[in-house]
Amino acid sequence: MSEPADYGRWRESRLGSLTEFIEQRAILRSCGSLSGLRVLDLGCGDDTYAIRAAEEGAVAVGLDISPAC
């Protein structure tokens, strides 16, 4: 099982930052406007997507099985 810090280390690498950028852009574009919506991010890791959803105006909650979350 990955820990939240593992995600951060991956995004710090060149390949990780590129793939994270592409993935986030694709997912958030497919969601449309999040303003005023409630968003649940299951298996959220370090909450990157929940945080981005909140920045886009959603009320966001992230849940993960890892005790470090």
N, C-alpha and C positions, 0 to 999 in steps of 0.2 A: 504494500500500500504506500502510495506517495504521501509525503508530508507537505504542508503548505510552503515551507521554505524551498522544497524541491522545485516548485513552480517558479518561484522568484529567481532561482539560479538558472533555470532553463531560459527564462525571458532575458536574462542578462547576456546570454551568448548571442552571437551574431545570427545564427540560424533560428534560435528561439525567438528573438525579437522580431524577425521578419515573419515567421509563421504566425506568431501571436497577432501581429498587426493585420495580416491578411484574414485570419480567422475571425477576429473581432469585427472587422469591417464587414465581412460577409454576413455574420450572424446579426449584427445590429441593423444592417440595411434590410435584411429579410424581415425583421420585426416591425419596421416602420416606426412611427412615433410612439415613444414610451411615456410621454407626458401624461401624468395622472393615472397610469396603470399600476396594478400591483404585480410584482415579478417575484417568482420563487426560483432560486438557483440551487438545484440539488446537486450535491457532490461539488460544492463550490471551491474547494481547495483554499486558496487565499483570498477569495471574494472578488477577484478582478472583475468578473462580469456583473456581479451584484453592484459593485461600486460604479461601474460604467453605466448601468441601468439607472441608478440614482442620479448620476450626473446628467442623464438625459431626461430627468423629471419623473421617474418612476418611484414608487415606494417599493424598495427592494429588500428581500430577505435571502440570506445564503445559509444553507444547511450542509454539513459535511459530517461523515462518520469519524473523522480524525479528531481525537481529543484536543489537538493543538489548535483547532479552529475555534 
